[in-house]
Every structure is written in structure tokens, then in C-alpha cells.
Amino acid sequence: MSEADRIIDAMLALTERQGWRAVSLAAVAEEAGMPILQVYRLYPSRTAILCGLLRRIDEAVLAAPVEAAAGERPRDRVFDLLMRRFDALQPYRGALDTLRRDLPKDPVAALAAGAALLCSMRLMLEAAGIACHGIGGVVAVKLTAASYLWAARTWTRDESPDLAPTMATLDRRLRGIERWLTTGRRRAGERETAEA
């Protein structure tokens, strides 16, 4: 396990046991069995560690190729990627539930996590072949993030083995924003045609 992963795991363990307020670089260093300077060099703040978790999830989601079947809608690829996110987050449900309750009381960390989540959603759309340029792209990213967060509310209570309630919620939300996802893809195609 890398040092970065040890630090993230220590932050998650502390959060689940004691809450977000108990997380500090010193506490994380002690939990990880590392000198605080070593932690600081990789993550200079607890918020940076939280953003590191989101990056870890992004990498887990994109570790497998994103393959598009013939005639597949962009929404279907986004759905697949976001469900991969929920699968990747399963081991951290306890800590994430605590974060969901605690982060609103820490506006700086909440803003940083929100910005990192928007970057993650942009990456998911790009991986799904949806362009995220211009105003339409910004709207698509924000609507996708809102759909994901809404589905996450279901996921936190979803004890089913196949996450069927989460899938149903996510599918319903993505259907509601499908025209924005399709628009982004079409604009990308139009740009490529113009450049050719």
C-alpha cells in the first residue's frame, strides 16, 4: 500500500470512529504510523486528504476501459460510470455517512470537496465521450453532480445486494437531464466536423 493510501485510510478510519472534527494531520499521522512531516508532504491539510480520496475513487472507476456498445446513449455510459463510483465507495460507507453529516459544519472543507466533486463529474462525462466545453458543458457537469448526489442519498440507505434502489434513482435523475448530456456530445461532434 502506498503512503498516500495509508494516509487516506487513516483519515477514513478516524472519521468513522470519531467524526470529521477529530481529523487533523497529527491525528492522521498517528493513525497511519507515520511522521507528521511525511503526511504533510503528501497532503498539507485534512481537506487535501479528502480530495485525495475523491481522486482515488476516480482512478478506481476509470481503471477499467469505458466501452461503448453500438447505438448506446451517452446517458447509459454516464450511468455505468456513476454506478462504478458507488461500487468503489462501498468499503467507506461508514466514514462517508459521517462526512455527510459533519461537512456542512466545515464550510471550507465542504467547498473544497464540492469543487473536487465537480472535477470528478467532469472527468466522468469526458470518459463517457461527452464534451464539457462552454456553458452547456458547465451545466451538464453541474446537473450530473446533482443527479449523483441525489442518488447518493438513496445509496446511503440502500442495503440491497445489487443496489437496485440506487440504480433506479440514478437512472431516473439521468433521464431528466439527458438532453444536456446529448447536447454536449453533439457540440463536440460539430466542432470536430468544423475542424476537419
C-alpha positions as CSV (number, residue, x, y, z in Angstrom):
1,M,0.0,0.0,0.0
2,S,1.3,3.4,-0.9
3,E,1.9,6.2,1.7
4,A,-0.9,8.2,0.1
5,D,-3.3,5.3,0.5
6,R,-2.2,4.8,4.1
7,I,-3.0,8.4,4.9
8,I,-6.4,8.3,3.2
9,D,-7.3,5.1,5.0
10,A,-6.2,6.7,8.3
11,M,-8.4,9.7,7.6
12,L,-11.4,7.5,6.9
13,A,-10.9,5.4,10.0
14,L,-10.7,8.5,12.2
15,T,-13.7,10.0,10.6
16,E,-15.8,6.9,11.1
17,R,-14.7,6.4,14.7
18,Q,-14.6,10.0,15.9
19,G,-16.1,12.3,13.3
20,W,-14.6,14.8,10.9
21,R,-13.7,17.3,13.7
22,A,-11.3,14.7,15.1
23,V,-9.3,14.6,11.9
24,S,-6.1,16.6,11.9
25,L,-2.7,16.0,10.3
26,A,-1.3,15.0,13.7
27,A,-4.1,12.5,14.3
28,V,-3.9,11.1,10.8
29,A,-0.1,10.7,11.2
30,E,-0.6,8.8,14.5
31,E,-3.3,6.6,13.0
32,A,-1.1,5.8,9.9
33,G,2.0,5.3,12.0
34,M,3.9,7.9,10.0
35,P,5.8,11.1,10.9
36,I,3.6,14.2,10.5
37,L,6.1,15.7,8.1
38,Q,5.6,12.7,5.8
39,V,1.9,13.2,5.9
40,Y,2.3,17.0,5.3
41,R,4.5,16.4,2.2
42,L,1.8,14.4,0.5
43,Y,-1.3,16.2,1.9
44,P,-0.8,19.6,3.5
45,S,-4.3,19.7,5.1
46,R,-7.1,17.4,6.0
47,T,-9.1,18.8,3.2
48,A,-6.3,17.8,0.8
49,I,-6.6,14.2,2.1
50,L,-10.4,14.3,1.5
51,C,-9.7,15.5,-2.1
52,G,-7.2,12.6,-2.4
53,L,-10.0,10.2,-1.6
54,L,-12.0,11.6,-4.5
55,R,-9.0,11.2,-6.8
56,R,-8.6,7.6,-5.6
57,I,-12.3,6.9,-6.5
58,D,-11.8,8.5,-9.9
59,E,-8.9,6.2,-10.6
60,A,-10.8,3.1,-9.4
61,V,-13.7,4.0,-11.7
62,L,-11.5,4.6,-14.7
63,A,-9.2,1.6,-14.1
64,A,-11.4,-0.5,-16.5
65,P,-11.9,0.7,-20.0
66,V,-15.1,2.6,-20.9
67,E,-16.5,0.7,-23.8
68,A,-19.4,1.9,-25.8
69,A,-21.8,-0.5,-27.4
70,A,-23.2,0.3,-30.9
71,G,-26.1,2.7,-30.5
72,E,-25.5,3.2,-26.8
73,R,-26.7,6.6,-25.5
74,P,-24.3,8.8,-23.7
75,R,-26.6,8.6,-20.6
76,D,-26.0,4.9,-20.5
77,R,-22.2,5.3,-20.2
78,V,-22.6,8.0,-17.5
79,F,-24.9,5.7,-15.6
80,D,-22.4,2.9,-15.8
81,L,-19.5,5.1,-14.6
82,L,-21.5,6.6,-11.7
83,M,-22.6,3.1,-10.6
84,R,-18.9,2.1,-10.7
85,R,-18.3,5.0,-8.3
86,F,-20.9,3.7,-5.8
87,D,-19.3,0.2,-6.1
88,A,-15.9,1.8,-5.4
89,L,-17.3,3.7,-2.4
90,Q,-18.9,0.7,-0.7
91,P,-16.0,-0.1,1.7
92,Y,-16.1,3.5,3.0
93,R,-19.9,3.8,3.7
94,G,-19.5,4.4,7.4
95,A,-17.0,7.2,7.1
96,L,-18.9,8.8,4.2
97,D,-22.1,8.8,6.2
98,T,-20.2,10.6,9.0
99,L,-18.8,13.1,6.4
100,R,-22.3,13.7,5.0
101,R,-23.4,14.9,8.5
102,D,-20.2,16.7,9.5
103,L,-19.0,18.5,6.4
104,P,-21.8,21.1,6.4
105,K,-20.4,22.4,9.7
106,D,-17.0,22.9,8.0
107,P,-17.7,25.3,5.0
108,V,-14.1,25.4,3.8
109,A,-13.8,21.6,3.6
110,A,-17.3,21.4,2.1
111,L,-16.4,24.0,-0.6
112,A,-13.2,22.1,-1.5
113,A,-14.9,18.8,-1.6
114,G,-17.6,20.3,-3.8
115,A,-15.1,21.7,-6.2
116,A,-13.3,18.3,-6.3
117,L,-16.6,16.5,-6.9
118,L,-17.3,18.8,-9.9
119,C,-13.9,18.0,-11.3
120,S,-14.7,14.3,-10.8
121,M,-18.1,14.7,-12.6
122,R,-16.4,16.5,-15.5
123,L,-13.9,13.6,-15.8
124,M,-16.8,11.1,-15.8
125,L,-18.5,12.9,-18.6
126,E,-15.3,13.2,-20.6
127,A,-14.7,9.5,-20.1
128,A,-18.2,8.8,-21.4
129,G,-17.4,10.8,-24.5
130,I,-19.4,13.9,-23.6
131,A,-17.8,17.2,-24.3
132,C,-17.8,19.6,-21.3
133,H,-16.9,22.9,-23.1
134,G,-18.8,26.2,-22.8
135,I,-21.9,27.0,-20.9
136,G,-23.6,23.8,-22.0
137,G,-20.7,21.7,-20.6
138,V,-20.8,23.6,-17.3
139,V,-24.5,22.9,-17.0
140,A,-24.0,19.3,-17.9
141,V,-21.3,18.9,-15.2
142,K,-23.4,20.5,-12.5
143,L,-26.6,18.6,-13.4
144,T,-24.6,15.3,-13.4
145,A,-23.2,16.2,-10.0
146,A,-26.7,17.0,-8.6
147,S,-28.0,13.7,-10.0
148,Y,-25.1,11.8,-8.4
149,L,-25.6,13.5,-5.1
150,W,-29.4,12.8,-5.2
151,A,-28.7,9.1,-5.9
152,A,-26.1,9.1,-3.1
153,R,-28.9,9.9,-0.7
154,T,-30.6,6.6,-1.7
155,W,-27.3,4.7,-1.7
156,T,-26.6,5.6,1.9
157,R,-29.8,3.7,2.9
158,D,-29.6,1.0,0.2
159,E,-28.9,-2.4,1.8
160,S,-29.8,-4.4,-1.3
161,P,-27.1,-6.7,-2.7
162,D,-27.5,-5.3,-6.2
163,L,-28.1,-1.6,-5.3
164,A,-31.3,-1.7,-7.3
165,P,-32.9,1.3,-5.5
166,T,-29.8,3.3,-6.1
167,M,-29.8,2.3,-9.8
168,A,-33.4,3.3,-10.1
169,T,-32.9,6.7,-8.6
170,L,-29.8,7.4,-10.7
171,D,-31.5,6.3,-13.9
172,R,-34.5,8.5,-13.2
173,R,-32.3,11.5,-12.5
174,L,-30.1,11.0,-15.6
175,R,-33.2,10.6,-17.8
176,G,-34.3,14.0,-16.6
177,I,-31.0,15.7,-17.7
178,E,-30.4,13.5,-20.8
179,R,-30.8,16.4,-23.3
180,W,-27.9,18.2,-21.7
181,L,-25.7,15.1,-22.0
182,T,-26.7,14.6,-25.6
183,T,-26.1,18.3,-26.4
184,G,-22.6,18.2,-25.1
185,R,-21.8,15.2,-27.2
186,R,-23.4,16.8,-30.3
187,R,-21.4,20.0,-29.9
188,A,-18.2,18.0,-29.7
189,G,-19.1,16.3,-33.0
190,E,-19.9,19.6,-34.6
191,R,-16.5,21.1,-33.5
192,E,-14.7,18.0,-34.9
193,T,-16.6,18.4,-38.2
194,A,-15.7,22.1,-38.4
195,E,-12.1,21.5,-37.7
196,A,-11.8,18.8,-40.4
